[in-house]
Each structure stands twice: as structure tokens, then as C-alpha cells.
Amino acid sequence: MRHQKQTAKLGRNGSHRNAMLANLVCSLIKHRRVTTTLAKAKAARPVAEKMVTLGKKGSIHHRRLAAARLHQEDAVKILFNEIAQEHQDRVGGYTRIVKLGTRRGDAAQTAILEWVDAGEESSSNASEESKSEDAPKVEDAPVEVTAEESSEEKKD
């Protein structure tokens, strides 16, 4: 019986599951947002949170622990140099899961796994754009020329 067992097996053996979650977290680190199934997003969230915690500590020991889990050195550099710095003042809860609905092919529930600050940046950019839309814009309107005026110009 699986009483009190919290690990999501995801239909894979242990090594396959660890490799898949590591790749998913590396994609999240590189692209800042990943669309996947809801079950995979829920399984990848604790891994991503622990990697940010290691990044915030910042020592060579923690960098090696992150590299041992993720297996991609470029993702570890981005994690320690950029993402950990962005979340330095946050105590936890670095990621969010946004449910999208069901996938058309197999009706799997899909979700977006993203960094919390990534959504705030896009919303602040959207609010800046909406503010600029409220301001009157001066555009070069195309000059309409009728057929009579164009024929007169050709005669001259």
C-alpha cells in the first residue's frame, strides 16, 4: 500500500522521472515559462523551488549540488546569476502554476509553470503600454488623393 507516499510517479521509473524533472526545470530556468501537464508541473515545482534556494545560498558547494541535480551547466549559471538574484528578498513560493484546460489530443490537463516575478514584469509592461495608449498619439495620417487631383498633378 502507498499510504503517506508523496512522490508523483508519473508512469516512469525513478531515474527516468528524475531526468525528466531536471530537464523540465532547466527549461523553466532558460525560458522562464514552461507549458506542460498539470501533474508534471506539480512534480517539478518542488525541484525548482529547491534549486532557487540553493542559488540564493550561492556557495560553490551549493552550485555543485545544483549541477548534480540539473546536469546542465548553462542552466546552473543562469540560476545562480539571474534567477536567484531576482528572488533574493523572497522567502519562498518562487513559482506559480496557471491551469490552462485540457489538451485536445489526449484530454490531459495542461498548465503553465512560471516564475512569480516573470508574470509581474509582463503585467507591468502591459500597464505601461495601456498608459501610453491612453495618451493621444500623433501619427502621420496618409494623405488621401482623389482621382481628379492626381490627374491634375500629372498635367503639371
N, C-alpha and C positions, 0 to 999 in steps of 0.2 A: 504494500500500500504506500501511496505517496503523501501521507499526512505531513503537513508542515514543510513541504518541499517547495521552495520559491522559484527555482530555476525554470525558465521557459525553455523547453526542449526544441521547439520549432521544427520537429521532424528530422533532426540531424544528430549525429554523434558529437561528442564533446569537442574534438579537435576541429571538425567542420564548423560547428557553431561558434567557437572562439575566433576562427579565421574570418567567418562571415561578419561577426560583430566588429572585429578590428577593422575590416575593410569599410564597413558602414560608418564607423566613427572617423576613419581617415577621410572619407568622402565628405562627411559633415564638417570636418576641420578645413578642408580645402575649399569647399563650395559654399559653406555657411548655411546651407539648407539642403535637405535630402527628402525626396518623396519615396515612401516605402509602405509596406503593410503596417497596420496598427500594431500587430504582435511584435514585429521586428523593431519598430520604433520604441515600444515599451521595454524591450530587452536591451536595446542599445543605449537608452538613456542613462542607466547607472554607470555604464562603462565610460560614456562621455563625461559625466559629472566627476568621476574619479580621475580622469585624465586632466581635467581642468584643475582639480585640487593639487595634483602632482605638479602641474605647470606653475601654479601660484607659489609653491614652495621653492621651486627654481634651482635646487642644487644639482650637481652632476649625478648624484645617486638617483634623484627623482627623474632626471632626464633619461637615465639608463633604464629605469623601471618602465617608463612610458614607451621607450623604444622597444623593449622586450615584449610589451603587450601589443603595440601597433604595427611593428615590423616595417615602418616606412619613415625614414629619417627626415624627409622633407616635411611630412605632416607633423613630426615632433617639433621641428624648428618653428613652424607656423603656430603650433600650440603654445610653445613657451614664449615666443617673441611677441605675438599679437593677441591671441585669444585670452591667455592668462592675464595679460596686462589690462585688457578691456574689462575683465571681471574681478579685478583686484579688490575692489571695495564691496563686492557681493559675497555674502556668507554661503550661499548655496542656491540651488534652483537655477542653474545656468542654461538649461534647455527648456523648450516648450514643445508640446505635441498638439498639432492642429488637425482635427479629423476632417477628411475630405469627402468621404462617402464610399461607395463600393466601386470596385474596378469592373469594367464591362466584361472582360473575358471570363473571369472565374468568380466574380462577385466577392472578392476579398475586400475587407475594409482597408482603405488606404488612409495615410496620414502624412503630414509634413513634420519632420523633426528639424528644429532650427534653434539657433542661439537666441536667448531672450533679447539681448541688445541689438541683434540684427533686425528684428521686427520694429524696434523703436526707431532705428535710423531711417528705415524706409517710410515709417509713418511721419517722421519729422520732415523728410524730403517731400512727401506728399502734401503736408500742411504748408510748406514753403511755396510749393507750386500753386496751391489753391490761393494763397495770398497774392501771388503775382498775377493770377488770373483775375482777381477782383480789381486790380489796378487797371486803369484804362491803358490800352495798348495803341501805339501809333504804328500803323502798318502802311506800307506802300501799296495803296489800292491800285489795281490795274485800271488804266485809263480806257474807257470804252470809246471806241471809234466806230461811227456808223459808216455805212457803205458810201453815202454821199460825201462825207468828209474825206474818206480815203481816196475817192476818185478825184476830189478837188486837189488833194496833195500831189497826186500823180501828174496832174496837168501842170502844176507849177514847176 
